[in-house]
Amino acid sequence: MLSALFPHLRERRTRENAVRAFVDSLNRRQYRRTAEYVSENVVFSDVNGDTIKGLDRMIESVERFRKSSDWPEIVIESADYSDGEVLLRGRLDTSVREIAGDTFWRVGFDDDMISTIEVTRANGNMTVPRYAARYA
């Protein structure tokens, strides 16, 4: 009922749920599920300008990054809808000190599909796009 009165509530709920499901699919390595939430042309970048383009390349890079760093779990601490995007605050849990710690994502959408992910890490910690640029 409220969603009929306030259509942005449906968009908010749909997009926040998509980000949570996307992160869960990465943590479980269920990449077919990942494709349900992410555009084929996704752009995954960090604030330093390192960029991964395309779903297949992103999945491959995430898998290599996680394998090399003791399979960190992405823990969501908050996911907030703002101006059509979802701002995620979380952390990577792993024994690898250079990888563990806070992570912040700005997730953009094309309709209900994730189309952009921009990641920022505290203390200059490694990002998937930077890892892919250095070790691809």
DSSP file (Angstrom, degrees, kcal/mol; ACC not computed):
  #  RESIDUE AA STRUCTURE BP1 BP2  ACC     N-H-->O    O-->H-N    N-H-->O    O-->H-N    TCO  KAPPA ALPHA  PHI   PSI    X-CA   Y-CA   Z-CA
    1    1 A M    >>        0   0    0      0, 0.0     4,-1.3     0, 0.0     3,-0.7   0.000 360.0 360.0 360.0 -50.4    0.0    0.0    0.0
    2    2 A L  H 3>  +     0   0    0      1,-0.2     4,-3.1     2,-0.2     7,-0.2   0.869 360.0  60.5 -63.2 -34.8    2.7    2.5    1.0
    3    3 A S  H 34 S+     0   0    0      1,-0.2     7,-0.2     2,-0.2    -1,-0.2   0.812 101.8  53.6 -65.0 -27.0    4.7    1.6   -2.1
    4    4 A A  H <4 S+     0   0    0     -3,-0.7    -1,-0.2     1,-0.2    -2,-0.2   0.863 115.0  40.4 -71.3 -35.2    1.8    2.7   -4.3
    5    5 A L  H  < S+     0   0    0     -4,-1.3    -2,-0.2     1,-0.3    -1,-0.2   0.827 129.5  29.5 -79.1 -33.7    1.8    6.1   -2.5
    6    6 A F    >X  -     0   0    0     -4,-3.1     3,-2.2    -5,-0.2     4,-0.6  -0.742  66.4-179.9-129.6  82.3    5.6    6.4   -2.4
    7    7 A P  H >> S+     0   0    0      0, 0.0     4,-1.6     0, 0.0     3,-0.6   0.762  78.4  68.4 -59.1 -25.6    7.1    4.6   -5.4
    8    8 A H  H 3> S+     0   0    0      1,-0.2     4,-2.7     2,-0.2     5,-0.1   0.756  89.9  65.0 -65.8 -21.6   10.6    5.5   -4.3
    9    9 A L  H <> S+     0   0    0     -3,-2.2     4,-2.6     2,-0.2    -1,-0.2   0.894 101.5  48.3 -66.1 -39.0   10.2    3.1   -1.3
   10   10 A R  H <X S+     0   0    0     -4,-0.6     4,-3.0    -3,-0.6     5,-0.2   0.927 112.8  48.0 -65.0 -44.4    9.9    0.1   -3.7
   11   11 A E  H  X S+     0   0    0     -4,-1.6     4,-2.7     2,-0.2     5,-0.3   0.930 112.3  49.8 -61.3 -44.8   13.0    1.3   -5.5
   12   12 A R  H  X S+     0   0    0     -4,-2.7     4,-2.6     2,-0.2     5,-0.3   0.952 114.4  43.3 -57.8 -52.3   14.9    1.8   -2.2
   13   13 A R  H  X S+     0   0    0     -4,-2.6     4,-2.4     1,-0.2     5,-0.2   0.912 114.8  50.3 -61.9 -44.5   13.9   -1.7   -0.9
   14   14 A T  H  X S+     0   0    0     -4,-3.0     4,-2.0    -5,-0.2    -1,-0.2   0.918 114.5  43.3 -61.7 -44.9   14.7   -3.4   -4.3
   15   15 A R  H  X S+     0   0    0     -4,-2.7     4,-2.1    -5,-0.2    -2,-0.2   0.900 113.7  49.1 -72.5 -41.6   18.1   -1.8   -4.6
   16   16 A E  H  X S+     0   0    0     -4,-2.6     4,-2.2    -5,-0.3    -1,-0.2   0.925 113.5  48.4 -62.2 -42.6   19.2   -2.3   -1.0
   17   17 A N  H  X S+     0   0    0     -4,-2.4     4,-2.7    -5,-0.3    -2,-0.2   0.876 108.6  54.4 -64.1 -37.5   18.1   -6.0   -1.2
   18   18 A A  H  X S+     0   0    0     -4,-2.0     4,-2.5    -5,-0.2    -1,-0.2   0.911 108.9  47.9 -63.1 -42.1   20.0   -6.3   -4.5
   19   19 A V  H  X S+     0   0    0     -4,-2.1     4,-2.5     2,-0.2     5,-0.2   0.927 113.0  47.9 -65.3 -44.0   23.2   -5.1   -2.9
   20   20 A R  H  X S+     0   0    0     -4,-2.2     4,-2.3     1,-0.2    -2,-0.2   0.917 114.2  46.3 -62.5 -43.1   22.8   -7.4    0.0
   21   21 A A  H  X S+     0   0    0     -4,-2.7     4,-2.4     2,-0.2    -2,-0.2   0.885 111.1  53.2 -66.7 -38.5   22.0  -10.4   -2.3
   22   22 A F  H  X S+     0   0    0     -4,-2.5     4,-2.0     2,-0.2    -2,-0.2   0.943 110.6  46.0 -59.7 -49.5   25.0   -9.5   -4.5
   23   23 A V  H  X S+     0   0    0     -4,-2.5     4,-2.7     1,-0.2    51,-0.2   0.912 112.0  51.8 -62.1 -42.5   27.4   -9.5   -1.5
   24   24 A D  H  X S+     0   0    0     -4,-2.3     4,-2.1     1,-0.2    -1,-0.2   0.904 107.9  52.0 -61.0 -40.9   25.9  -12.7   -0.2
   25   25 A S  H  <>S+     0   0    0     -4,-2.4     5,-2.7     2,-0.2     4,-0.4   0.876 110.8  48.0 -65.0 -36.3   26.5  -14.3   -3.7
   26   26 A L  H ><5S+     0   0    0     -4,-2.0     3,-1.1     3,-0.2    -2,-0.2   0.942 111.0  50.1 -67.2 -46.6   30.1  -13.2   -3.6
   27   27 A N  H 3<5S+     0   0    0     -4,-2.7    -2,-0.2     1,-0.3    -1,-0.2   0.861 116.7  41.5 -59.6 -35.9   30.7  -14.5   -0.1
   28   28 A R  T 3<5S-     0   0    0     -4,-2.1    -1,-0.3    -5,-0.2    -2,-0.2   0.469 108.5-124.8 -90.4  -2.4   29.2  -17.9   -1.1
   29   29 A R  T < 5 +     0   0    0     -3,-1.1     2,-0.9    -4,-0.4    -3,-0.2   0.869  60.9 146.7  58.6  38.6   31.0  -17.9   -4.4
   30   30 A Q    >>< +     0   0    0     -5,-2.7     4,-1.5    -6,-0.2     3,-0.8  -0.687  15.9 169.3-103.0  75.9   27.6  -18.4   -6.2
   31   31 A Y  H 3>  +     0   0    0     -2,-0.9     4,-1.6     1,-0.3    -1,-0.2   0.710  69.0  63.3 -71.8 -21.5   28.5  -16.4   -9.3
   32   32 A R  H 34 S+     0   0    0      2,-0.2     4,-0.4     1,-0.2    -1,-0.3   0.887 106.2  47.8 -65.8 -36.3   25.4  -17.5  -11.2
   33   33 A R  H X> S+     0   0    0     -3,-0.8     3,-1.6     1,-0.2     4,-0.5   0.876 103.9  61.4 -67.5 -37.3   23.4  -15.7   -8.5
   34   34 A T  H >X S+     0   0    0     -4,-1.5     3,-1.8     1,-0.3     4,-1.2   0.907  97.9  57.9 -53.9 -42.6   25.7  -12.7   -8.9
   35   35 A A  H 3< S+     0   0    0     -4,-1.6    -1,-0.3     1,-0.3    -2,-0.2   0.673  94.0  67.1 -65.4 -17.1   24.6  -12.4  -12.5
   36   36 A E  H <4 S+     0   0    0     -3,-1.6    -1,-0.3    -4,-0.4    -2,-0.2   0.715 113.4  29.4 -72.6 -19.9   21.0  -12.0  -11.4
   37   37 A Y  H << S+     0   0    0     -3,-1.8    77,-3.4    -4,-0.5     2,-0.4   0.560 110.5  70.8-115.3 -14.3   21.9   -8.6   -9.7
   38   38 A V  E  < S-a  114   0A   0     -4,-1.2    77,-0.2    75,-0.2    -1,-0.1  -0.906  76.3-119.8-119.9 134.9   24.7   -7.2  -11.8
   39   39 A S  E >   -     0   0A   0     75,-3.1     3,-1.6    -2,-0.4    15,-0.1  -0.321  23.0-122.7 -64.5 147.3   24.7   -5.8  -15.4
   40   40 A E  E 3  S+     0   0A   0      1,-0.3    15,-2.1    14,-0.1    16,-0.3   0.787 114.8  49.3 -58.7 -27.8   26.9   -7.6  -18.0
   41   41 A N  E 3  S+     0   0A   0     13,-0.2    -1,-0.3    14,-0.1    -2,-0.1   0.024  81.6 155.0-103.3  26.0   28.6   -4.2  -18.5
   42   42 A V  E <   -     0   0A   0     -3,-1.6    12,-3.2    11,-0.1     2,-0.5  -0.157  34.1-146.6 -54.8 146.0   29.2   -3.4  -14.8
   43   43 A V  E     -aB 116  53A   0     72,-2.0    74,-2.4    10,-0.2     2,-0.6  -0.979  13.4-171.5-118.0 117.6   32.1   -1.0  -14.1
   44   44 A F  E     +aB 117  52A   0      8,-2.9     8,-2.8    -2,-0.5     2,-0.3  -0.943  21.4 156.1-112.0 115.1   33.9   -1.8  -10.8
   45   45 A S  E     -aB 118  51A   0     72,-3.1    74,-2.7    -2,-0.6     2,-0.3  -0.856  31.8-138.7-136.7 167.5   36.4    0.9   -9.8
   46   46 A D  E >   -a  119   0A   0      4,-1.8     3,-1.9    -2,-0.3    74,-0.2  -0.771  39.0 -99.2-121.2 173.7   38.2    2.4   -6.9
   47   47 A V  T 3  S+     0   0    0     72,-1.2    73,-0.1     1,-0.3    71,-0.0   0.633 118.4  64.8 -70.2 -11.8   39.0    6.0   -6.0
   48   48 A N  T 3  S-     0   0    0      2,-0.1    -1,-0.3     0, 0.0     3,-0.1   0.489 119.3-105.6 -86.3  -3.9   42.5    5.6   -7.4
   49   49 A G  S <  S+     0   0    0     -3,-1.9     2,-0.2     1,-0.3    -2,-0.1   0.407  71.3 143.4  96.7  -2.9   41.1    5.1  -10.9
   50   50 A D        -     0   0    0      1,-0.0    -4,-1.8     2,-0.0     2,-0.4  -0.560  31.6-170.2 -71.2 136.2   41.7    1.3  -11.2
   51   51 A T  E     -B   45   0A   0     -2,-0.2     2,-0.4    78,-0.2    -6,-0.2  -0.979  26.3-164.3-138.9 140.7   38.8   -0.1  -13.2
   52   52 A I  E     -B   44   0A   0     -8,-2.8    -8,-2.9    -2,-0.4     2,-0.5  -0.991  17.6-159.8-118.5 130.0   37.4   -3.5  -14.1
   53   53 A K  E     +B   43   0A   0     -2,-0.4     4,-0.2   -10,-0.2   -10,-0.2  -0.946  50.2  26.4-116.6 128.9   34.8   -3.6  -16.9
   54   54 A G  S  > S-     0   0    0    -12,-3.2     4,-2.2    -2,-0.5   -13,-0.2   0.198  76.3-101.6 101.7 142.5   32.3   -6.4  -17.4
   55   55 A L  H  > S+     0   0    0    -15,-2.1     4,-2.8     2,-0.2     5,-0.2   0.917 117.2  49.8 -61.7 -48.1   30.7   -9.0  -15.3
   56   56 A D  H  > S+     0   0    0    -16,-0.3     4,-2.4     1,-0.2    -1,-0.2   0.917 113.3  46.2 -61.5 -43.5   32.9  -11.9  -16.3
   57   57 A R  H  > S+     0   0    0     -4,-0.2     4,-2.3     2,-0.2    -1,-0.2   0.879 112.3  51.8 -66.7 -37.1   36.1  -10.0  -15.7
   58   58 A M  H  X S+     0   0    0     -4,-2.2     4,-2.8     2,-0.2     5,-0.2   0.941 111.1  46.6 -64.1 -46.7   34.8   -8.7  -12.3
   59   59 A I  H  X S+     0   0    0     -4,-2.8     4,-2.5     1,-0.2    -2,-0.2   0.926 113.1  49.4 -61.6 -45.0   33.9  -12.2  -11.1
   60   60 A E  H  X S+     0   0    0     -4,-2.4     4,-2.2    -5,-0.2    -1,-0.2   0.907 113.5  46.7 -59.8 -43.0   37.3  -13.5  -12.2
   61   61 A S  H  X S+     0   0    0     -4,-2.3     4,-2.6     2,-0.2    -2,-0.2   0.901 111.6  50.2 -67.9 -42.1   39.1  -10.7  -10.4
   62   62 A V  H  X S+     0   0    0     -4,-2.8     4,-2.8     2,-0.2     5,-0.2   0.928 111.2  49.6 -60.9 -45.4   37.0  -11.1   -7.2
   63   63 A E  H  X S+     0   0    0     -4,-2.5     4,-2.4    -5,-0.2    -2,-0.2   0.924 113.3  44.9 -61.6 -45.8   37.8  -14.8   -7.2
   64   64 A R  H  X S+     0   0    0     -4,-2.2     4,-2.0     2,-0.2    -1,-0.2   0.913 114.5  49.4 -65.6 -42.7   41.5  -14.3   -7.7
   65   65 A F  H  X S+     0   0    0     -4,-2.6     4,-0.6     2,-0.2    -2,-0.2   0.938 114.1  44.6 -60.1 -49.0   41.6  -11.5   -5.1
   66   66 A R  H ><>S+     0   0    0     -4,-2.8     5,-2.6     1,-0.2     3,-0.8   0.892 111.8  52.5 -67.0 -39.4   39.7  -13.5   -2.5
   67   67 A K  H ><5S+     0   0    0     -4,-2.4     3,-0.8    -5,-0.2    -1,-0.2   0.888 109.8  49.5 -62.3 -38.8   41.8  -16.7   -3.1
   68   68 A S  H 3<5S+     0   0    0     -4,-2.0    -1,-0.2     1,-0.2    -2,-0.2   0.593 112.0  49.3 -77.4  -9.8   45.0  -14.8   -2.6
   69   69 A S  T <<5S-     0   0    0     -3,-0.8    27,-0.4    -4,-0.6    -1,-0.2  -0.101 122.4 -89.7-127.0  36.6   43.9  -13.2    0.7
   70   70 A D  T < 5S-     0   0    0     -3,-0.8    25,-0.2     1,-0.2    -3,-0.2   0.836  74.5 -72.0  63.8  36.0   42.5  -16.1    2.7
   71   71 A W      < -     0   0    0     -5,-2.6    -1,-0.2    -6,-0.1    -4,-0.1   0.916  63.6-149.2  50.3  62.7   38.9  -15.9    1.4
   72   72 A P        -     0   0    0      0, 0.0     2,-0.4     0, 0.0    22,-0.2  -0.294   5.6-132.0 -62.1 143.9   37.8  -12.7    3.1
   73   73 A E  E     -C   93   0A   0     20,-2.0    20,-2.6   -45,-0.0     2,-0.7  -0.820  12.9-133.1 -93.7 135.5   34.2  -12.4    4.0
   74   74 A I  E     -C   92   0A   0     -2,-0.4     2,-0.6   -51,-0.2    18,-0.2  -0.814  23.8-164.0 -87.3 118.2   32.4   -9.1    3.1
   75   75 A V  E     -C   91   0A   0     16,-3.0    16,-2.0    -2,-0.7     2,-0.5  -0.920   9.1-144.4-108.0 121.3   30.5   -8.0    6.1
   76   76 A I  E     +C   90   0A   0     -2,-0.6    14,-0.3    14,-0.2     3,-0.1  -0.737  22.4 173.5 -86.0 124.4   27.8   -5.4    5.6
   77   77 A E  E    S-     0   0A   0     12,-2.7     2,-0.3    -2,-0.5    13,-0.2   0.752  71.8  -7.0 -97.3 -33.1   27.5   -3.0    8.5
   78   78 A S  E     -C   89   0A   0     11,-2.2    11,-2.8     2,-0.0    -1,-0.4  -0.968  50.5-165.4-158.7 150.6   25.0   -0.7    6.7
   79   79 A A  E     -C   88   0A   0     -2,-0.3     2,-0.5     9,-0.2     9,-0.2  -0.931  20.3-175.5-137.6 111.4   23.4   -0.2    3.3
   80   80 A D  E     -C   87   0A   0      7,-2.7     7,-3.3    -2,-0.4     2,-0.3  -0.925  21.1-134.1-119.3 131.1   21.7    3.1    2.8
   81   81 A Y  E     +C   86   0A   0     -2,-0.5     2,-0.3     5,-0.2     5,-0.2  -0.641  31.9 167.1 -79.9 132.3   19.7    4.3   -0.2
   82   82 A S  E >   -C   85   0A   0      3,-2.9     3,-2.1    -2,-0.3    -2,-0.0  -0.885  63.7 -23.8-152.1 116.4   20.6    7.8   -1.4
   83   83 A D  T 3  S-     0   0    0     -2,-0.3     3,-0.1     1,-0.3    -2,-0.0   0.851 126.1 -46.2  55.2  40.8   19.6    9.5   -4.6
   84   84 A G  T 3  S+     0   0    0      1,-0.3    -1,-0.3   -76,-0.1     2,-0.2   0.324 123.3  93.3  87.3  -8.9   19.1    6.3   -6.5
   85   85 A E  E <   -C   82   0A   0     -3,-2.1    -3,-2.9    23,-0.1     2,-0.5  -0.690  69.9-128.4-110.6 165.7   22.3    4.7   -5.3
   86   86 A V  E     -CD  81 107A   0     21,-2.2    21,-2.8    -5,-0.2     2,-0.7  -0.977  14.9-154.5-115.6 127.2   23.1    2.4   -2.4
   87   87 A L  E     -CD  80 106A   0     -7,-3.3    -7,-2.7    -2,-0.5     2,-0.5  -0.893  14.7-162.7-101.2 117.2   26.0    3.4   -0.1
   88   88 A L  E     -CD  79 105A   0     17,-2.7    17,-2.4    -2,-0.7     2,-0.5  -0.849  10.8-171.3-106.3 133.1   27.4    0.4    1.6
   89   89 A R  E     +CD  78 104A   0    -11,-2.8   -12,-2.7    -2,-0.5   -11,-2.2  -0.991  33.4 117.8-119.2 129.1   29.6    0.5    4.7
   90   90 A G  E     -CD  76 103A   0     13,-2.7    13,-2.4    -2,-0.5     2,-0.3  -0.822  46.3-113.0-162.1-159.5   31.3   -2.7    5.7
   91   91 A R  E     -CD  75 102A   0    -16,-2.0   -16,-3.0    11,-0.3     2,-0.6  -0.982  17.7-121.3-151.7 159.4   34.5   -4.6    6.3
   92   92 A L  E     -CD  74 101A   0      9,-2.6     9,-1.9    -2,-0.3     2,-0.7  -0.940  25.3-152.3-104.0 122.1   36.5   -7.4    5.0
   93   93 A D  E     +C   73   0A   0    -20,-2.6   -20,-2.0    -2,-0.6     2,-0.3  -0.860  40.4 123.7 -97.9 115.6   37.2  -10.1    7.5
   94   94 A T        -     0   0    0     -2,-0.7   -24,-0.1   -22,-0.2     6,-0.1  -0.973  66.9-117.3-161.0 161.9   40.4  -12.0    6.9
   95   95 A S  S    S+     0   0    0     -2,-0.3     2,-0.8   -25,-0.2   -25,-0.1   0.599  88.3  98.7 -79.7 -11.7   43.6  -12.9    8.6
   96   96 A V    >>  -     0   0    0    -27,-0.4     4,-2.6     1,-0.2     3,-1.6  -0.695  64.6-156.0 -83.1 111.0   45.6  -11.0    5.9
   97   97 A R  T 34 S+     0   0    0     -2,-0.8    -1,-0.2     1,-0.3    -3,-0.0   0.825  89.0  56.4 -59.0 -38.1   46.3   -7.6    7.5
   98   98 A E  T 34 S+     0   0    0      1,-0.2    28,-1.4    27,-0.1    -1,-0.3   0.641 117.7  35.6 -71.2 -12.9   46.7   -5.7    4.2
   99   99 A I  T <4 S+     0   0    0     -3,-1.6    -2,-0.2    26,-0.2    -7,-0.2   0.758  96.6  92.0-107.3 -38.1   43.2   -6.8    3.2
  100  100 A A     <  +     0   0    0     -4,-2.6     2,-0.2    -6,-0.1    -7,-0.2  -0.218  65.3  55.1 -61.5 147.4   41.3   -6.8    6.4
  101  101 A G  E    S-D   92   0A   0     -9,-1.9    -9,-2.6    24,-0.0    22,-0.0  -0.722  83.2  -9.6 128.7-172.4   39.4   -3.7    7.4
  102  102 A D  E     -D   91   0A   0    -11,-0.2    20,-1.1    -2,-0.2     2,-0.3  -0.181  48.3-175.9 -64.4 147.0   36.8   -1.1    6.5
  103  103 A T  E     -DE  90 121A   0    -13,-2.4   -13,-2.7    18,-0.2     2,-0.4  -0.994   7.2-164.6-142.3 143.2   35.4   -0.9    3.0
  104  104 A F  E     -DE  89 120A   0     16,-2.6    16,-2.8    -2,-0.3     2,-0.4  -0.997   8.6-170.7-131.0 131.4   32.9    1.6    1.5
  105  105 A W  E     -DE  88 119A   0    -17,-2.4   -17,-2.7    -2,-0.4     2,-0.5  -0.959  17.8-158.0-125.2 140.6   31.0    1.2   -1.7
  106  106 A R  E     -DE  87 118A   0     12,-2.3    12,-2.4    -2,-0.4     2,-0.6  -0.985  22.6-163.5-109.7 117.8   28.9    3.5   -3.8
  107  107 A V  E     -DE  86 117A   0    -21,-2.8   -21,-2.2    -2,-0.5     2,-0.2  -0.908   3.7-165.9-111.8 120.2   26.6    1.2   -5.9
  108  108 A G  E     - E   0 116A   0      8,-2.5     7,-2.5    -2,-0.6     8,-1.4  -0.648   7.2-147.4-102.9 161.4   24.8    2.6   -9.0
  109  109 A F  E     - E   0 114A   0      5,-0.3     2,-0.5    -2,-0.2     5,-0.2  -0.913  21.1-155.7-131.6 151.6   22.0    1.1  -10.9
  110  110 A D  E >  S- E   0 113A   0      3,-2.6     3,-2.0    -2,-0.3     2,-0.3  -0.966  87.8 -44.9-119.9 108.0   20.6    0.8  -14.4
  111  111 A D  T 3  S-     0   0    0     -2,-0.5     4,-0.1     1,-0.2    -2,-0.0  -0.554 124.0 -28.8  57.7-122.7   16.9    0.0  -13.6
  112  112 A D  T 3  S+     0   0    0     -2,-0.3     2,-0.4    -3,-0.1    -1,-0.2   0.300 119.0  98.2-104.4  10.6   17.2   -2.6  -10.9
  113  113 A M  E <  S- E   0 110A   0     -3,-2.0    -3,-2.6   -75,-0.1     2,-0.3  -0.808  80.7-113.9 -99.9 137.9   20.6   -4.1  -12.1
  114  114 A I  E     +aE  38 109A   0    -77,-3.4   -75,-3.1    -2,-0.4    -5,-0.3  -0.538  42.0 166.0 -67.2 125.6   23.9   -3.0  -10.4
  115  115 A S  E     +     0   0A   0     -7,-2.5   -72,-2.0    -2,-0.3     2,-0.3   0.633  58.6  28.8-118.4 -22.9   25.8   -1.1  -13.1
  116  116 A T  E     -aE  43 108A   0     -8,-1.4    -8,-2.5   -74,-0.2     2,-0.4  -1.000  52.4-175.7-141.2 143.7   28.6    0.6  -11.2
  117  117 A I  E     -aE  44 107A   0    -74,-2.4   -72,-3.1    -2,-0.3     2,-0.5  -0.970   4.8-173.3-136.2 120.5   30.5   -0.1   -8.0
  118  118 A E  E     -aE  45 106A   0    -12,-2.4   -12,-2.3    -2,-0.4     2,-0.4  -0.971  12.5-161.5-115.4 123.8   33.0    2.4   -6.6
  119  119 A V  E     -aE  46 105A   0    -74,-2.7   -72,-1.2    -2,-0.5     2,-0.4  -0.839  11.8-172.7-111.2 141.0   35.0    1.1   -3.7
  120  120 A T  E     - E   0 104A   0    -16,-2.8   -16,-2.6    -2,-0.4     2,-0.4  -0.995   9.8-160.5-126.3 135.3   37.0    3.1   -1.1
  121  121 A R  E >   - E   0 103A   0     -2,-0.4     3,-0.9   -18,-0.2   -18,-0.2  -0.930  19.4-118.3-118.1 142.3   39.2    1.4    1.5
  122  122 A A  G >  S+     0   0    0    -20,-1.1     3,-1.9    -2,-0.4   -18,-0.0  -0.424  93.8  12.6 -70.8 149.8   40.5    2.8    4.7
  123  123 A N  G 3  S-     0   0    0      1,-0.3    -1,-0.2    -2,-0.1   -22,-0.0   0.697 126.1 -71.4  59.2  23.7   44.3    3.1    5.2
  124  124 A G  G <  S+     0   0    0     -3,-0.9    -1,-0.3     1,-0.2    -2,-0.1   0.717  80.2 172.6  69.4  19.6   45.1    2.4    1.6
  125  125 A N    <   -     0   0    0     -3,-1.9   -26,-0.2     1,-0.1    -4,-0.2  -0.210  41.3 -82.2 -62.2 155.7   44.1   -1.2    1.9
  126  126 A M        -     0   0    0    -28,-1.4     2,-0.3   -26,-0.1    -1,-0.1  -0.236  42.9-159.3 -62.0 141.3   44.0   -3.3   -1.3
  127  127 A T     >  -     0   0    0     -3,-0.1     4,-2.6     1,-0.1     5,-0.2  -0.804  29.6-114.3-113.0 160.8   40.9   -3.2   -3.6
  128  128 A V  H  > S+     0   0    0     -2,-0.3     4,-2.8     2,-0.2     5,-0.2   0.936 117.2  50.9 -60.8 -46.2   39.8   -5.7   -6.1
  129  129 A P  H  > S+     0   0    0      0, 0.0     4,-2.0     0, 0.0   -78,-0.2   0.906 112.4  46.2 -60.6 -38.6   40.3   -3.2   -9.0
  130  130 A R  H  > S+     0   0    0      2,-0.2     4,-2.1     1,-0.2     5,-0.2   0.920 112.5  50.7 -67.9 -42.2   43.8   -2.4   -7.8
  131  131 A Y  H  X S+     0   0    0     -4,-2.6     4,-2.9     1,-0.2    -1,-0.2   0.927 110.9  48.9 -58.6 -45.8   44.6   -6.0   -7.3
  132  132 A A  H  X S+     0   0    0     -4,-2.8     4,-1.1     1,-0.2    -1,-0.2   0.882 110.8  50.5 -63.3 -38.2   43.4   -6.8  -10.9
  133  133 A A  H  < S+     0   0    0     -4,-2.0    -1,-0.2    -5,-0.2    -2,-0.2   0.861 119.1  36.8 -67.8 -35.4   45.5   -3.9  -12.3
  134  134 A R  H  < S+     0   0    0     -4,-2.1    -2,-0.2    -5,-0.1    -1,-0.2   0.842 129.6  26.5 -85.9 -35.8   48.7   -5.1  -10.5
  135  135 A Y  H  <        0   0    0     -4,-2.9    -3,-0.2    -5,-0.2    -2,-0.2   0.234 360.0 360.0-118.9  13.6   48.4   -8.8  -10.7
  136  136 A A     <        0   0    0     -4,-1.1    -1,-0.1    -5,-0.2    -3,-0.1   0.504 360.0 360.0 -70.2 360.0   46.3   -9.6  -13.8
